Amino acid sequence: MRMSRFKKLSIFLLVALFAVASSGCGFYTRVMTQKNLVDGAAAYNERKFDEAIERFERAVSYDPDLTSVEANTAQLF
């Protein structure tokens, strides 16, 4: 018995939606922590110290338990 293309596509989309929904916010949190860490380092290199401090604090706020390497690094700065 052959499956129609529509049925295959709908099953694929259902599995993809489930994978995205079950991944939680961990990925987003880690990406935003890393983004703020990089932006803070760039601001520090440009001697914009107030902006750098703000970025590092924002990076830590995404991961207050300091479970990621990025958050630990931001905490050091």
Buried (B, 14 or more C-beta within 10 A) or exposed (E): EEEEEEEEEEEEEEEEEEEEEEEEEEEEBBEBBBBBBEBBBEBBEEEBEEBBBBBBBBBBEBBEEEEBEBBEBBBEB
